[in-house]
Amino acid sequence: MSTRPVKHSVTLRGHRTSVSLEPEFWDEFRRIASERDQTLNGLAIKIDEARGDVGLASAIRVFVLNTLKDHSS
């Protein structure tokens, strides 16, 4: 079972914001960014730009889930 969300700061176009994700999502988010030779901030910016009315933490979780699903196919 997941542990409680952990808050980390990310910088989106010069503005710092806090994002709360479970440690498992942070681990996968970091791994995906590394695989893509991107920083966490850079990947968060791309997710932020595409998220619409969804919260950033939710958008990151869905991004991580979809990435994992794509890799398992």
MODELLER restraints for C-alpha pairs under 7 A, 6 or more apart:
rsr = mdl.restraints
at = mdl.atoms
rsr.add(forms.Gaussian(group=physical.xy_distance, feature=features.Distance(at['CA:2:A'], at['CA:22:A']), mean=6.58, stdev=0.5))
rsr.add(forms.Gaussian(group=physical.xy_distance, feature=features.Distance(at['CA:3:A'], at['CA:22:A']), mean=6.23, stdev=0.5))
rsr.add(forms.Gaussian(group=physical.xy_distance, feature=features.Distance(at['CA:4:A'], at['CA:22:A']), mean=5.90, stdev=0.5))
rsr.add(forms.Gaussian(group=physical.xy_distance, feature=features.Distance(at['CA:5:A'], at['CA:20:A']), mean=5.39, stdev=0.5))
rsr.add(forms.Gaussian(group=physical.xy_distance, feature=features.Distance(at['CA:5:A'], at['CA:21:A']), mean=4.59, stdev=0.5))
rsr.add(forms.Gaussian(group=physical.xy_distance, feature=features.Distance(at['CA:5:A'], at['CA:22:A']), mean=3.98, stdev=0.5))
rsr.add(forms.Gaussian(group=physical.xy_distance, feature=features.Distance(at['CA:5:A'], at['CA:23:A']), mean=6.63, stdev=0.5))
rsr.add(forms.Gaussian(group=physical.xy_distance, feature=features.Distance(at['CA:6:A'], at['CA:20:A']), mean=5.16, stdev=0.5))
rsr.add(forms.Gaussian(group=physical.xy_distance, feature=features.Distance(at['CA:6:A'], at['CA:21:A']), mean=5.42, stdev=0.5))
rsr.add(forms.Gaussian(group=physical.xy_distance, feature=features.Distance(at['CA:6:A'], at['CA:22:A']), mean=5.74, stdev=0.5))
rsr.add(forms.Gaussian(group=physical.xy_distance, feature=features.Distance(at['CA:6:A'], at['CA:23:A']), mean=6.42, stdev=0.5))
rsr.add(forms.Gaussian(group=physical.xy_distance, feature=features.Distance(at['CA:7:A'], at['CA:18:A']), mean=6.16, stdev=0.5))
rsr.add(forms.Gaussian(group=physical.xy_distance, feature=features.Distance(at['CA:7:A'], at['CA:19:A']), mean=5.40, stdev=0.5))
rsr.add(forms.Gaussian(group=physical.xy_distance, feature=features.Distance(at['CA:7:A'], at['CA:20:A']), mean=4.14, stdev=0.5))
rsr.add(forms.Gaussian(group=physical.xy_distance, feature=features.Distance(at['CA:7:A'], at['CA:21:A']), mean=6.57, stdev=0.5))
rsr.add(forms.Gaussian(group=physical.xy_distance, feature=features.Distance(at['CA:8:A'], at['CA:18:A']), mean=5.46, stdev=0.5))
rsr.add(forms.Gaussian(group=physical.xy_distance, feature=features.Distance(at['CA:8:A'], at['CA:19:A']), mean=5.50, stdev=0.5))
rsr.add(forms.Gaussian(group=physical.xy_distance, feature=features.Distance(at['CA:8:A'], at['CA:20:A']), mean=6.45, stdev=0.5))
rsr.add(forms.Gaussian(group=physical.xy_distance, feature=features.Distance(at['CA:9:A'], at['CA:16:A']), mean=6.28, stdev=0.5))
rsr.add(forms.Gaussian(group=physical.xy_distance, feature=features.Distance(at['CA:9:A'], at['CA:17:A']), mean=5.42, stdev=0.5))
rsr.add(forms.Gaussian(group=physical.xy_distance, feature=features.Distance(at['CA:9:A'], at['CA:18:A']), mean=4.29, stdev=0.5))
rsr.add(forms.Gaussian(group=physical.xy_distance, feature=features.Distance(at['CA:9:A'], at['CA:19:A']), mean=6.15, stdev=0.5))
rsr.add(forms.Gaussian(group=physical.xy_distance, feature=features.Distance(at['CA:10:A'], at['CA:16:A']), mean=5.57, stdev=0.5))
rsr.add(forms.Gaussian(group=physical.xy_distance, feature=features.Distance(at['CA:10:A'], at['CA:17:A']), mean=5.53, stdev=0.5))
rsr.add(forms.Gaussian(group=physical.xy_distance, feature=features.Distance(at['CA:10:A'], at['CA:18:A']), mean=6.25, stdev=0.5))
rsr.add(forms.Gaussian(group=physical.xy_distance, feature=features.Distance(at['CA:10:A'], at['CA:41:A']), mean=5.70, stdev=0.5))
rsr.add(forms.Gaussian(group=physical.xy_distance, feature=features.Distance(at['CA:11:A'], at['CA:17:A']), mean=6.24, stdev=0.5))
rsr.add(forms.Gaussian(group=physical.xy_distance, feature=features.Distance(at['CA:11:A'], at['CA:41:A']), mean=5.72, stdev=0.5))
rsr.add(forms.Gaussian(group=physical.xy_distance, feature=features.Distance(at['CA:12:A'], at['CA:41:A']), mean=6.51, stdev=0.5))
rsr.add(forms.Gaussian(group=physical.xy_distance, feature=features.Distance(at['CA:12:A'], at['CA:45:A']), mean=5.58, stdev=0.5))
rsr.add(forms.Gaussian(group=physical.xy_distance, feature=features.Distance(at['CA:19:A'], at['CA:57:A']), mean=5.76, stdev=0.5))
rsr.add(forms.Gaussian(group=physical.xy_distance, feature=features.Distance(at['CA:20:A'], at['CA:57:A']), mean=6.31, stdev=0.5))
rsr.add(forms.Gaussian(group=physical.xy_distance, feature=features.Distance(at['CA:21:A'], at['CA:57:A']), mean=6.47, stdev=0.5))
rsr.add(forms.Gaussian(group=physical.xy_distance, feature=features.Distance(at['CA:25:A'], at['CA:61:A']), mean=6.62, stdev=0.5))
rsr.add(forms.Gaussian(group=physical.xy_distance, feature=features.Distance(at['CA:28:A'], at['CA:64:A']), mean=6.74, stdev=0.5))
rsr.add(forms.Gaussian(group=physical.xy_distance, feature=features.Distance(at['CA:29:A'], at['CA:64:A']), mean=6.22, stdev=0.5))
rsr.add(forms.Gaussian(group=physical.xy_distance, feature=features.Distance(at['CA:30:A'], at['CA:40:A']), mean=6.42, stdev=0.5))
rsr.add(forms.Gaussian(group=physical.xy_distance, feature=features.Distance(at['CA:33:A'], at['CA:39:A']), mean=5.88, stdev=0.5))
rsr.add(forms.Gaussian(group=physical.xy_distance, feature=features.Distance(at['CA:33:A'], at['CA:40:A']), mean=5.88, stdev=0.5))
rsr.add(forms.Gaussian(group=physical.xy_distance, feature=features.Distance(at['CA:33:A'], at['CA:43:A']), mean=6.41, stdev=0.5))
rsr.add(forms.Gaussian(group=physical.xy_distance, feature=features.Distance(at['CA:47:A'], at['CA:59:A']), mean=6.76, stdev=0.5))
rsr.add(forms.Gaussian(group=physical.xy_distance, feature=features.Distance(at['CA:47:A'], at['CA:60:A']), mean=6.75, stdev=0.5))
rsr.add(forms.Gaussian(group=physical.xy_distance, feature=features.Distance(at['CA:48:A'], at['CA:56:A']), mean=6.29, stdev=0.5))
rsr.add(forms.Gaussian(group=physical.xy_distance, feature=features.Distance(at['CA:51:A'], at['CA:59:A']), mean=6.02, stdev=0.5))
